[in-house]
Amino acid sequence: MDFTAILLEMLSIKHLPQFNFSTHTSYIAISLLCTMSTAVLAESENYLRQEPIFPIPLKINVDKGKAELGEKLFIETRLSKNDQIACISCHQLTSGGDDNLPIGISISGEQHIINTPSIFNAQYNFRQNWDGAAKTLQDQINMAMTSTHEFDNNWDNAVTAISSDQELSNDFNAIYKDGVTKENIINSLVEFEKTLITPNSKFDQHLRSEDDILNDDEIKGYKIFKELGCISCHQGINIGGNLYQKFGVFYNYIAERGDIKKPDYGRINITDRLVDAYVFKVPSLRNIAVTAPYLHDGSAETIEEAISIMGKTQLGRSLSTDEVLYIKAFLNTLTGEYKNIPLDAES
């Protein structure tokens, strides 16, 4: 069976850049097949639209007790060295799951080094952080504990602080036989993070074959999104987050911006391989309308600017105003709901 041919028919890509097509499509095919498997397991209901994007399941299975404990820890500042920073400080759940800052806040007096990714739907990413340094949500929490820009703490201090709270200590003892430990703190936080999904976006409703959900501009925007080739990196259940890609395939935006810093070099900081220079995990496009500013350095203030930059750097095209606005119309349909409330609802 020719999976590449099937994949291309599904993606409907008409304007592909000139590069190693066979290798690239094989990589995309593997990524899509893996994502399809995840989506099939996660989504029990049948939906009819055969697209390379899959809807987030409306319900998930979690351990309720652990998730509720993790929710308490998510807002717990005593996990940090100075008792001032909690997970929610950078990942605000009333908006896009990030902090809406170009560069994230830092526990130190120095500025953070990179734009804060959204925590929403993070469980669907194949790696965490822009450079993919964390393989799992567990790894990401462990790294945050010792990061000089995040909690700047150690686990012995964190365990002692949480154990000193009688209510929290009782909660741990009721759930875990060994009470408050590093492993159990991480486990409960991860269980809560599994609940941080944003299903039922307008586009997810469309994928579930709920008719007349999208208007003409939104449908045209999605068609352009596929025809230009954006879908080759932004697909699957998280519309991204499932592969790495070089930022600047056709145009070196970082060089033009100047003042290049260590985070700009991407995965090479993790792997020490030259081939990984300027390579990043492809970000999810879910809830993109409420997660400005954009890019790893937060340099794109508006969604229109981000679309134009990506057209130039990743597609080798100067997108027209109409193309940008149509794609924006599609991207606006990717905003989902948290606890049954749309993230773009007026507060």
Secondary structure, 3 states (H helix, E strand, C coil): CCHHHHHHHHHCCCCCCCCCHHHHHHHHHHHHHHHHHHHHHHCCCCCCCCCCECCCCCCCCCCHHHHHHHHHHHCCHHHCCCCCCCHHHHCCCCCCCCCCCCCCCCCCCCCCCCCCCCCCCHHHCCCECCCCCECCHHHHHHHHHHCCCCCCCCHHHHHHHHHCCHHHHHHHHHHCCCCCCHHHHHHHHHHHHCCCCCCCCHHHHHHCCCCCCCCHHHHHHHHHHHHHCHHHCCCECCCCCCCEEECCCCCCHHHHHCCCCHHHHECHHHHCCHHHCCEEECCCCCCHHHCCCECCCCCECCHHHHHHHHHHHHHCCCCCHHHHHHHHHHHHHHCCEECCEECCCCC
